[in-house]
Amino acid sequence: MAKVEIYTWSHCPYCKRAKELLRSKGVKYIEYDLDGDEDARDKMAERTGGPRSVPQIFINDRHYGGCDDIHKLDEDGKLDPLLNDDNDPNGGMHPA
Ligand SMILES: N[C@@H](CCC(=O)N[C@@H](CS)C(=O)NCC(=O)O)C(=O)O
């Protein structure tokens, strides 16, 4: 299983939709809730290379965009192979 990370706000409909999709795939994701933390949002933007909206999703440390982007990947049949990619840079050892 891939390492999946998602940056969110708690009252964000796009975040909820993105997490629902990941959950529907049985994915265990690491969630960073940015509520009110602009420093953390700046760090997220450094990692995305610009985008500051939430959610932002990383799979095996690669940026795949937001909610619409991962739904598009799924429609194109490209999300499942990414999620099943065992090429987790941390070998499955994630913080809780
Ligand atoms: N098309 C984006 C929409 C995301 C979006 O609009 N998120 C809102 C929160 S629900 C947001 O981050 N708004 C603040 C901003 O864009 O700076 C996606 O699919 O992820």
The ligand as an ORCA input file, in Angstrom:
! r2SCAN-3c Opt
* xyz 0 1
  N     -10.759     22.380     -7.177
  C     -10.245     22.294     -5.826
  C     -11.134     23.109     -4.922
  C     -10.612     23.181     -3.495
  C     -11.161     24.378     -2.740
  O     -11.757     25.303     -3.338
  N     -10.944     24.361     -1.436
  C     -11.303     25.485     -0.622
  C     -11.757     24.990      0.756
  S     -13.241     24.003      0.660
  C     -10.108     26.356     -0.379
  O      -9.005     25.874     -0.162
  N     -10.323     27.670     -0.397
  C      -9.308     28.649     -0.059
  C      -8.408     28.959     -1.203
  O      -8.655     28.518     -2.340
  O      -7.408     29.648     -0.970
  C     -10.164     20.820     -5.428
  O     -10.793     19.999     -6.116
  O      -9.459     20.475     -4.484
*
